[in-house]
Amino acid sequence: MKTAFRISRDGKKCKILFNDWYIGVVKLNVWTQKWTMHPSFNMPYNLIEVSHKKYDSAYKAGKEMADLYIFLFPPT
């Protein structure tokens, strides 16, 4: 299992790929300097608050999104 990060040229967005599948993007809030995740997969209602957490780096936010993806869609 591999998580890949594709950062934008302006450094404010980072695409997250898990095993070469696009699972979402993490975005930087320039005012707070915190990263938030924006998954491309459907989230159950009871886990939506997890996607609103703020992270200190794109790496941490991306890893959390990959972990959430694995939790919701376990690999076979």
C-alpha positions as CSV (number, residue, x, y, z in Angstrom):
1,M,0.0,0.0,0.0
2,K,1.4,3.3,-1.1
3,T,0.3,6.9,-0.5
4,A,1.5,9.5,-2.9
5,F,1.4,13.3,-2.7
6,R,1.2,15.7,-5.6
7,I,1.6,19.3,-4.4
8,S,0.4,22.2,-6.6
9,R,2.7,24.8,-7.9
10,D,1.4,27.4,-5.5
11,G,1.8,25.1,-2.6
12,K,-1.7,25.5,-1.3
13,K,-3.2,22.2,-2.5
14,C,-1.9,18.6,-2.5
15,K,-3.6,15.8,-4.3
16,I,-3.6,12.5,-2.4
17,L,-3.3,9.2,-4.2
18,F,-3.6,5.8,-2.5
19,N,-2.3,2.9,-4.5
20,D,-2.5,5.2,-7.6
21,W,-6.2,6.0,-6.9
22,Y,-7.2,9.6,-6.3
23,I,-8.8,9.8,-2.9
24,G,-9.0,13.6,-2.4
25,V,-7.1,16.8,-1.8
26,V,-5.7,18.6,1.2
27,K,-5.8,22.4,1.2
28,L,-3.8,25.0,3.1
29,N,-5.6,27.9,4.8
30,V,-3.1,30.7,4.3
31,W,-4.4,32.6,7.4
32,T,-4.1,29.8,9.9
33,Q,-1.3,27.9,8.1
34,K,-3.3,24.7,8.8
35,W,-4.2,21.9,6.3
36,T,-7.7,20.4,6.0
37,M,-8.7,17.3,4.0
38,H,-11.3,17.2,1.3
39,P,-12.0,13.6,0.5
40,S,-13.4,12.6,-2.9
41,F,-15.1,9.6,-1.4
42,N,-18.4,9.6,0.4
43,M,-18.2,9.9,4.1
44,P,-20.7,8.4,6.6
45,Y,-22.5,11.0,8.6
46,N,-20.9,10.0,11.9
47,L,-17.4,10.6,10.5
48,I,-17.9,13.9,8.7
49,E,-16.3,15.8,11.7
50,V,-13.1,13.9,11.1
51,S,-12.7,15.6,7.7
52,H,-12.9,19.1,9.5
53,K,-9.8,18.5,11.6
54,K,-6.9,20.8,11.0
55,Y,-3.3,19.6,10.5
56,D,0.1,21.2,10.7
57,S,1.3,19.7,7.4
58,A,0.0,18.3,4.1
59,Y,1.8,15.0,4.9
60,K,-0.1,14.6,8.2
61,A,-3.5,15.5,6.6
62,G,-2.8,13.2,3.6
63,K,-1.8,10.3,5.9
64,E,-5.0,10.7,7.9
65,M,-7.1,10.8,4.8
66,A,-5.4,7.6,3.5
67,D,-6.0,5.9,6.9
68,L,-9.7,7.0,6.8
69,Y,-10.0,5.6,3.3
70,I,-8.5,2.2,4.4
71,F,-10.8,2.2,7.4
72,L,-13.9,2.8,5.2
73,F,-12.8,0.6,2.2
74,P,-10.4,-2.1,3.5
75,P,-8.2,-3.6,0.8
76,T,-8.8,-7.2,-0.1
